[in-house]
Amino acid sequence: MSISADAVDRHWEKTRNLTILVLAVWFVLAIVVPWLANALNSMTFLGFPLGYYMCVQGSLIGFVVLIWFQNWRQDAIDEEFGVSDE
């Protein structure tokens, strides 16, 4: 099945916007949070300094959620334009 050039452009626009969003969140989790770790250490979470917790566990949890979110949204975009694998 073939889709129109307009549909391809709209599919790419949505995919590009999703990618930009995912990269922005990734940047915050990978660069900004560790950079601000000392400032976050003034607060605690589960008895640990917040900066330490976010660098050790919080970012990892965030990355897993980010991967799940990206795959879920991309599947929805693909289905919307009829290019899903299923």
N, C-alpha and C positions, 0 to 999 in steps of 0.2 A: 504494500500500500504506500502510496506517495502522498506527501502533504505539500500544501502550497508554499510558495516562497514567503508569503506574509506570515503563515503559521510557523515556519522555521525561524523567522526573525523574532516573533513573539516568544517562542520556546527559548531561543538563545538569550533574549533579554531577561526572562525570568531566571534562567539558569545562571547567568552572569550576576544578577542581583543577589541571588542566594549565595553564590561563591564569595562575593564581596562581603556580605554579612558574616559568613562563616569565618573568613579571614580576619575580619575586624574583631570578632569575639576571640579567635585564637590569639591574636596579637595581645589582647588584654590579659588573657590567661597565661600566656607564655612570657610576655615581656613586662607589662605594667605591674601585675601583681607581685612578681619577685622584686621588681625595682622599688616598690613601696613596702616591702616586707618589714623594714625597720619601723615605719610609721604604724603599720598594722599590729605590730607586737605589743602595743600599749593596751590592746584588747585581748581577751582570751576566749577560746572555744573548746569545750570539753576538757578544760584544764591546761590546754596548750596555748602558747602565744598564737594569735590569729595569723600573723605573717608566716610563721613556721607551718601551721596547719594548712594554709592555703597553698604554700609551695610544695608540701609533701603529699597531701591528700586532696585538697580542694580542687587544685588544677587538674589532677588526674580524673576526678569525678566529672569535672566540667568538660574535659576532652571527650570522655565516653558519651556524655549527653550530647555534645556537639556533633559527634559522628552519627549518633542515632537520629538527631534532628535533621541533619543534612540529607541523610539517606531517605528519611520519611518524606521530606519536602520534595526532593528530586523525583522520587517515585510518583508523587502526586502531580508534579509538573509534567512528567512523561506521560502519565495516563490522560491528563487533560488534553494533550496534543496527539494522542494516539500513537506514541512511539515507545510504549513500555514493552518490556521483555515478555510479559504474560499475554 
